[in-house]
Amino acid sequence: MTDAVNDMLSPAKTWRDRLQDPAQGEVTDVTSRSMAPQKTIMTALERYNFPLFVESGAFDRLISARNKCFRKKILLVNLRDAPLNAHMERAFVRAVAAANASGKSVALDVLHYFANDYGFIGRADRTGFRVKYSGMSNLKDFAAKTKYDTLVMIDLPYGDEELVPYAWLALRDRTPEKFFIANDILLPRGSIFGMDLAEDLQLLKKFSGAYILNQHSERAWGRFGLPKGRVYERDLAVDCVYYDGRNVSSGDYAYSCGSSSRKFEDLLEAVRVAPPGLKLKIYTGLKPNLPADLNGRVEFVPYTPDSSRMKHLIAGAKFVILPIRPDKENPCAGLTVALMSMAMKKVVLTAGNPYMHRYLRDGINAFTYAKLSSETLVRGIKRILSLSRTQRNSITDNARDTVLRLNNMDSFVSGFIKRHCG
């Protein structure tokens, strides 16, 4: 390590010793990475990639030096414990790196509260710190060290532990611009306590703008306090870097998944009369009854928060089939999985309705059915199995192209960075 870094972080022995002594103070889980202009900052952020005391002198000097290196500072608040939000965090990291590579000067810090370990995030953020919420005292200490230009909050709070930090950040006046990004569906009142509290406290009233999924209206989001004219519609997006068309194969099974809005009974009946060589893997937290005559042909795979499990199952599938029930509250039920599968160049069979048909075109980039039944599923399966190699390749290429053009998470996030943080 250079002498400059040693000087900046001295006295090393003092703060290293404190790391081993919990009695000295509360630990905040901070992992640091960097792509700072100065070599000393880059070296420090890369080498000190372990928990630091937020109140330590070493950390204060490191974050102060980081703040001087970057013109724009963003705090991304990612308190919704869900794989899709972890993917969006990763997309923000890539977008900031791309902005800096093009001559911008942007730093990104992330506040999260993930009980699950989303290992696919990796150590890619080389401009700042990823902090796990561990109490308001540590959050206030950390937030006070940087004058952020932009606060970005993904989704509304769901769990009780998220409510206090979310509300404090949402109503705090120190950040010039605040943006809300809906990455999940809007549920009716009474479904999630955190959403109800957000409505009661009007948590979006001080926000500069909100990006909502286009199956919900601006009027529906108005109940959270956001004034008219500050709502922007966006398409549902998936991580096309993670869900790609590489390392995929065409196995001997069809893949299905989900819990709500699924009717697996119709799917099991369809598989029963499908060609005997076709197997089925269902990735779900449910435990449907499996008829004895389908033992050996149907496998229920228990759900885990690990995105790599779903990716592996999709990658090895012959095709993807989603038995979607009609759902007025969520007309795009199953769309996220369909888009992930299409991004991985898989043929998808799912429900067709006006919303789904914004992205899925029957026989062009996917197959759809108008009404769910075992008979419509059987017809769809037979259509897929009768495809020639050329026809299949045409559909899967179209599927990937559609997602890249309309539903690429990187495109949305990079556009957001250019528009609001450039």
C-alpha positions as CSV (number, residue, x, y, z in Angstrom):
1,M,0.0,0.0,0.0
2,T,1.2,3.5,-0.7
3,D,2.4,5.8,2.0
4,A,-0.3,8.2,1.0
5,V,-3.0,5.7,1.8
6,N,-1.3,4.8,5.1
7,D,-1.2,8.4,6.1
8,M,-4.8,8.9,5.2
9,L,-6.0,5.9,7.2
10,S,-3.7,6.3,10.2
11,P,-3.5,5.4,13.0
12,A,-4.1,1.9,11.5
13,K,-3.5,-0.1,14.7
14,T,-6.1,1.9,16.6
15,W,-9.0,1.2,14.3
16,R,-8.0,-2.3,13.4
17,D,-8.0,-3.1,17.1
18,R,-11.4,-1.6,17.5
19,L,-12.8,-3.9,14.9
20,Q,-12.1,-6.8,17.2
21,D,-13.8,-5.1,20.3
22,P,-17.6,-4.8,20.0
23,A,-17.7,-3.0,23.3
24,Q,-16.2,0.1,21.6
25,G,-19.3,0.8,19.5
26,E,-22.0,-0.6,17.2
27,V,-20.8,-2.1,14.0
28,T,-22.3,-1.1,10.7
29,D,-21.9,-3.6,7.9
30,V,-20.1,-1.5,5.3
31,T,-18.3,-3.0,2.3
32,S,-16.4,-0.5,0.2
33,R,-15.3,-0.6,-3.5
34,S,-14.0,2.1,-5.8
35,M,-13.4,3.6,-9.1
36,A,-12.3,7.0,-7.8
37,P,-10.0,9.2,-9.9
38,Q,-7.2,9.4,-7.3
39,K,-5.1,6.3,-6.9
40,T,-5.0,6.6,-3.1
41,I,-8.8,6.5,-2.9
42,M,-9.1,3.6,-5.3
43,T,-6.5,1.6,-3.4
44,A,-8.1,2.4,0.0
45,L,-11.7,1.5,-1.1
46,E,-10.5,-1.7,-2.7
47,R,-8.3,-2.9,0.2
48,Y,-10.5,-1.9,3.1
49,N,-13.4,-4.2,1.9
50,F,-14.6,-5.3,5.4
51,P,-16.8,-3.9,8.2
52,L,-15.7,-0.5,9.5
53,F,-16.8,1.6,12.4
54,V,-18.8,4.5,11.0
55,E,-17.6,6.7,13.8
56,S,-13.9,5.7,13.4
57,G,-11.4,8.3,12.2
58,A,-10.2,6.0,9.5
59,F,-13.6,5.8,8.0
60,D,-14.2,9.5,8.3
61,R,-11.0,10.2,6.3
62,L,-11.8,7.6,3.7
63,I,-15.4,8.8,3.0
64,S,-14.3,12.5,3.1
65,A,-11.6,11.8,0.5
66,R,-14.2,9.9,-1.6
67,N,-16.6,12.8,-1.4
68,K,-14.0,15.2,-2.7
69,C,-13.3,13.0,-5.7
70,F,-16.9,12.9,-7.1
71,R,-19.1,15.8,-8.2
72,K,-22.4,13.9,-7.8
73,K,-23.3,11.6,-4.9
74,I,-26.3,9.2,-5.0
75,L,-27.8,7.3,-2.1
76,L,-29.8,4.3,-3.3
77,V,-32.2,3.0,-0.6
78,N,-33.0,-0.7,-1.3
79,L,-34.9,-1.9,1.7
80,R,-37.3,-4.3,-0.1
81,D,-35.8,-7.8,0.5
82,A,-36.4,-9.3,-3.0
83,P,-34.2,-10.6,-5.8
84,L,-35.7,-8.2,-8.4
85,N,-34.6,-5.3,-6.3
86,A,-31.2,-6.7,-5.8
87,H,-30.9,-6.9,-9.6
88,M,-31.9,-3.3,-9.9
89,E,-29.2,-2.4,-7.4
90,R,-26.7,-4.2,-9.6
91,A,-28.0,-2.3,-12.6
92,F,-27.4,1.0,-10.8
93,V,-23.8,-0.1,-10.1
94,R,-23.2,-0.8,-13.8
95,A,-24.9,2.5,-14.8
96,V,-22.7,4.5,-12.5
97,A,-19.6,2.7,-13.7
98,A,-20.6,3.4,-17.3
99,A,-21.3,7.1,-16.6
100,N,-17.8,7.5,-15.0
101,A,-16.2,5.7,-17.9
102,S,-17.7,8.3,-20.2
103,G,-16.3,11.2,-18.2
104,K,-18.9,11.8,-15.6
105,S,-18.1,12.0,-11.8
106,V,-20.8,10.0,-10.0
107,A,-20.5,8.1,-6.7
108,L,-23.1,5.6,-5.5
109,D,-23.8,4.5,-1.9
110,V,-26.4,1.8,-1.2
111,L,-28.4,1.3,2.0
112,H,-30.0,-2.1,2.2
113,Y,-31.7,-4.4,4.6
114,F,-31.5,-7.9,3.1
115,A,-31.9,-10.9,5.3
116,N,-31.0,-13.0,2.3
117,D,-27.5,-13.1,0.8
118,Y,-27.9,-12.2,-2.9
119,G,-24.4,-13.2,-3.9
120,F,-24.9,-12.4,-7.5
121,I,-24.5,-8.7,-6.7
122,G,-20.8,-9.2,-6.4
123,R,-18.2,-6.6,-5.5
124,A,-18.8,-4.3,-8.5
125,D,-19.5,-0.9,-6.9
126,R,-16.1,0.8,-7.0
127,T,-17.4,4.3,-6.1
128,G,-18.8,4.0,-2.6
129,F,-20.2,2.0,0.2
130,R,-22.9,-0.7,0.6
131,V,-24.4,-0.3,4.1
132,K,-26.7,-2.7,5.8
133,Y,-29.2,-1.0,8.0
134,S,-28.5,-1.8,11.7
135,G,-30.2,0.9,13.6
136,M,-31.2,4.5,13.3
137,S,-28.1,5.7,15.2
138,N,-25.7,4.2,12.6
139,L,-27.9,5.3,9.7
140,K,-27.9,8.9,10.9
141,D,-24.2,8.9,11.4
142,F,-23.6,7.5,8.0
143,A,-26.0,9.7,6.2
144,A,-24.6,12.8,7.8
145,K,-21.1,12.2,6.3
146,T,-22.1,12.8,2.7
147,K,-24.1,15.6,1.2
148,Y,-26.1,13.6,-1.4
149,D,-27.4,15.2,-4.5
150,T,-29.9,12.5,-5.2
151,L,-31.9,10.0,-3.1
152,V,-33.4,7.0,-4.9
153,M,-35.8,4.7,-3.1
154,I,-36.9,1.4,-4.6
155,D,-40.4,0.3,-3.7
156,L,-42.4,1.0,-0.6
157,P,-41.6,-0.6,2.7
158,Y,-43.0,-4.1,3.3
159,G,-41.6,-5.3,6.6
160,D,-41.9,-3.7,10.0
161,E,-38.1,-3.3,10.3
162,E,-38.0,-1.2,7.1
163,L,-40.6,1.4,8.2
164,V,-38.6,3.7,10.5
165,P,-35.5,4.2,8.2
166,Y,-37.7,4.4,5.1
167,A,-39.9,7.1,6.6
168,W,-36.9,9.0,8.1
169,L,-35.2,9.2,4.7
170,A,-38.4,9.9,2.7
171,L,-39.3,12.9,4.9
172,R,-35.8,14.2,5.4
173,D,-35.1,17.6,3.8
174,R,-31.3,17.4,3.2
175,T,-31.3,15.9,-0.2
176,P,-32.1,18.2,-3.2
177,E,-33.8,15.6,-5.3
178,K,-35.7,12.5,-4.3
179,F,-37.0,9.8,-6.6
180,F,-39.2,6.8,-6.0
181,I,-39.0,3.7,-8.3
182,A,-41.7,1.1,-8.2
183,N,-40.1,-2.2,-9.0
184,D,-43.0,-4.4,-7.7
185,I,-46.8,-4.3,-8.1
186,L,-49.0,-1.8,-6.2
187,L,-51.2,-3.7,-3.8
188,P,-54.6,-2.5,-2.5
189,R,-54.9,-1.1,1.0
190,G,-55.0,-3.7,3.7
191,S,-52.5,-6.0,1.9
192,I,-49.2,-4.7,3.3
193,F,-48.9,-2.7,6.5
194,G,-45.8,-0.9,5.2
195,M,-47.8,0.4,2.2
196,D,-50.7,1.5,4.4
197,L,-48.3,3.4,6.6
198,A,-46.7,5.0,3.6
199,E,-50.2,6.2,2.5
200,D,-51.0,7.5,6.0
201,L,-47.8,9.4,6.3
202,Q,-47.9,10.6,2.7
203,L,-44.3,9.5,2.3
204,L,-43.9,10.6,-1.3
205,K,-45.0,14.2,-0.8
206,K,-41.5,15.6,-0.8
207,F,-40.3,13.6,-3.8
208,S,-39.2,15.2,-7.1
209,G,-40.7,12.3,-9.1
210,A,-41.8,8.7,-9.2
211,Y,-41.4,6.0,-11.8
212,I,-44.3,3.5,-11.7
213,L,-45.0,0.4,-13.6
214,N,-47.4,1.0,-16.4
215,Q,-50.1,-1.4,-15.3
216,H,-51.0,1.2,-12.5
217,S,-52.3,4.7,-13.1
218,E,-50.9,8.0,-11.7
219,R,-54.2,8.3,-9.8
220,A,-53.5,5.1,-8.0
221,W,-50.2,6.3,-6.8
222,G,-51.6,9.7,-5.8
223,R,-52.7,8.2,-2.5
224,F,-49.1,8.3,-1.2
225,G,-48.9,12.0,-1.5
226,L,-47.1,12.5,-4.8
227,P,-48.5,15.6,-6.6
228,K,-49.8,15.3,-10.1
229,G,-47.3,15.8,-12.9
230,R,-44.4,14.0,-11.1
231,V,-45.3,10.5,-12.1
232,Y,-43.5,8.7,-15.0
233,E,-44.6,5.4,-16.4
234,R,-42.0,2.6,-17.0
235,D,-42.1,-0.9,-18.4
236,L,-41.5,-3.9,-16.2
237,A,-37.7,-4.6,-16.5
238,V,-35.4,-7.6,-16.0
239,D,-31.7,-7.9,-15.6
240,C,-30.6,-8.9,-19.1
241,V,-27.0,-9.1,-18.1
242,Y,-27.8,-11.8,-15.6
243,Y,-30.6,-13.5,-17.5
244,D,-28.9,-14.0,-20.8
245,G,-28.9,-16.5,-23.7
246,R,-25.5,-18.1,-22.9
247,N,-25.0,-21.5,-21.3
248,V,-28.5,-22.6,-22.0
249,S,-29.6,-26.1,-23.2
250,S,-32.8,-27.8,-24.3
251,G,-33.5,-30.4,-21.6
252,D,-36.3,-33.0,-21.3
253,Y,-38.5,-31.0,-19.0
254,A,-40.8,-28.0,-19.1
255,Y,-40.3,-25.4,-16.4
256,S,-43.0,-23.6,-14.4
257,C,-43.0,-21.5,-11.2
258,G,-44.9,-19.2,-8.9
259,S,-47.6,-19.3,-6.2
260,S,-50.3,-16.8,-6.5
261,S,-52.3,-16.5,-9.7
262,R,-51.2,-20.0,-10.7
263,K,-53.4,-23.1,-11.4
264,F,-51.1,-26.0,-11.3
265,E,-53.9,-28.5,-11.4
266,D,-54.6,-27.6,-15.1
267,L,-50.9,-27.9,-15.8
268,L,-50.6,-31.3,-14.2
269,E,-53.6,-32.5,-16.3
270,A,-52.0,-31.1,-19.4
271,V,-48.7,-32.9,-18.7
272,R,-50.6,-36.2,-18.2
273,V,-51.7,-36.2,-21.8
274,A,-48.6,-34.6,-23.2
275,P,-45.9,-36.8,-25.0
276,P,-44.6,-39.3,-22.3
277,G,-41.0,-38.1,-22.7
278,L,-41.8,-34.6,-21.4
279,K,-41.2,-34.0,-17.8
280,L,-42.1,-31.0,-15.6
281,K,-40.3,-29.0,-12.9
282,I,-42.3,-26.6,-10.8
283,Y,-40.4,-24.1,-8.7
284,T,-42.8,-23.0,-6.0
285,G,-43.3,-22.5,-2.3
286,L,-46.7,-24.3,-2.6
287,K,-47.1,-28.0,-2.0
288,P,-49.8,-29.2,-4.5
289,N,-50.9,-32.8,-4.5
290,L,-49.1,-34.9,-7.0
291,P,-51.1,-37.7,-8.6
292,A,-49.5,-41.1,-8.3
293,D,-49.3,-41.6,-12.1
294,L,-47.2,-38.5,-12.4
295,N,-44.4,-39.6,-10.0
296,G,-41.2,-39.5,-11.9
297,R,-42.5,-37.0,-14.5
298,V,-43.2,-34.1,-12.2
299,E,-40.9,-32.5,-9.6
300,F,-41.7,-29.8,-7.2
301,V,-38.6,-27.7,-6.5
302,P,-38.8,-25.7,-3.2
303,Y,-38.5,-21.9,-3.6
304,T,-35.5,-20.1,-2.3
305,P,-34.5,-16.4,-2.6
306,D,-31.4,-17.4,-4.6
307,S,-31.9,-16.1,-8.1
308,S,-29.3,-18.6,-9.4
309,R,-31.7,-21.5,-8.6
310,M,-34.4,-20.1,-10.9
311,K,-31.8,-19.1,-13.6
312,H,-30.4,-22.7,-13.6
313,L,-33.8,-24.2,-13.9
314,I,-34.8,-21.9,-16.8
315,A,-31.5,-22.5,-18.6
316,G,-32.0,-26.2,-18.7
317,A,-35.6,-26.3,-19.7
318,K,-37.0,-27.3,-23.0
319,F,-39.6,-24.5,-22.7
320,V,-41.4,-22.5,-20.0
321,I,-45.1,-22.8,-19.3
322,L,-47.1,-20.6,-16.8
323,P,-50.7,-21.5,-16.0
324,I,-51.9,-18.0,-15.0
325,R,-55.4,-17.4,-13.5
326,P,-57.1,-14.2,-14.5
327,D,-56.2,-11.5,-11.9
328,K,-57.8,-8.1,-12.0
329,E,-55.5,-6.7,-9.4
330,N,-52.4,-7.9,-11.2
331,P,-53.1,-8.2,-15.0
332,C,-49.4,-8.8,-15.6
333,A,-49.1,-11.9,-13.4
334,G,-46.4,-14.1,-14.7
335,L,-44.8,-11.4,-16.9
336,T,-41.6,-11.1,-14.9
337,V,-40.8,-14.8,-15.2
338,A,-41.9,-14.7,-18.9
339,L,-39.5,-11.9,-19.6
340,M,-36.6,-13.5,-17.7
341,S,-37.2,-16.7,-19.8
342,M,-37.4,-14.8,-23.0
343,A,-34.2,-13.0,-22.2
344,M,-32.6,-16.4,-21.9
345,K,-33.9,-17.4,-25.3
346,K,-36.6,-19.8,-24.1
347,V,-40.0,-20.4,-25.7
348,V,-42.7,-19.3,-23.3
349,L,-46.4,-20.4,-23.1
350,T,-48.5,-18.1,-20.9
351,A,-51.7,-16.2,-20.6
352,G,-52.6,-13.6,-23.2
353,N,-54.4,-10.4,-22.3
354,P,-54.1,-6.8,-23.5
355,Y,-51.4,-6.0,-21.0
356,M,-49.3,-9.1,-21.7
357,H,-49.7,-8.5,-25.4
358,R,-47.8,-5.3,-25.1
359,Y,-44.7,-7.5,-25.0
360,L,-45.8,-11.1,-26.1
361,R,-46.9,-11.8,-29.6
362,D,-48.4,-15.2,-30.1
363,G,-46.3,-17.3,-32.5
364,I,-43.7,-14.5,-33.0
365,N,-41.8,-14.3,-29.7
366,A,-43.9,-16.5,-27.4
367,F,-47.1,-18.5,-27.3
368,T,-50.2,-17.4,-25.5
369,Y,-53.7,-18.7,-24.6
370,A,-56.9,-16.7,-24.2
371,K,-58.5,-18.8,-21.5
372,L,-56.7,-21.1,-19.0
373,S,-57.7,-24.8,-19.1
374,S,-55.9,-28.1,-19.4
375,E,-57.0,-28.2,-23.1
376,T,-55.5,-24.8,-24.0
377,L,-52.3,-25.8,-22.3
378,V,-52.2,-29.1,-24.2
379,R,-52.7,-27.2,-27.5
380,G,-49.9,-24.8,-26.6
381,I,-47.5,-27.6,-25.6
382,K,-48.1,-29.4,-28.9
383,R,-47.5,-26.2,-30.9
384,I,-44.1,-25.8,-29.1
385,L,-43.1,-29.4,-29.6
386,S,-43.9,-29.3,-33.3
387,L,-41.6,-26.4,-34.0
388,S,-38.7,-27.0,-36.3
389,R,-35.2,-25.9,-35.2
390,T,-35.4,-22.9,-37.5
391,Q,-38.8,-21.9,-36.2
392,R,-37.7,-22.3,-32.6
393,N,-34.6,-20.2,-33.2
394,S,-36.6,-17.5,-34.8
395,I,-39.0,-17.3,-31.8
396,T,-36.2,-17.3,-29.2
397,D,-34.2,-14.7,-31.1
398,N,-37.3,-12.5,-31.3
399,A,-37.9,-13.1,-27.6
400,R,-34.5,-11.9,-26.5
401,D,-34.6,-8.9,-28.9
402,T,-38.0,-7.9,-27.5
403,V,-36.8,-7.9,-23.9
404,L,-33.6,-6.0,-24.8
405,R,-35.6,-3.4,-26.6
406,L,-38.5,-2.9,-24.2
407,N,-37.7,-4.4,-20.8
408,N,-34.0,-4.1,-20.3
409,M,-33.3,-3.0,-16.7
410,D,-29.9,-1.5,-17.7
411,S,-31.6,0.7,-20.3
412,F,-34.0,2.1,-17.7
413,V,-31.4,2.7,-15.1
414,S,-28.8,4.2,-17.4
415,G,-31.5,6.5,-18.7
416,F,-32.5,7.5,-15.2
417,I,-28.8,8.3,-14.3
418,K,-28.4,10.4,-17.4
419,R,-31.7,12.3,-16.8
420,H,-31.3,12.9,-13.1
421,C,-27.8,12.3,-11.9
422,G,-25.5,13.2,-14.9
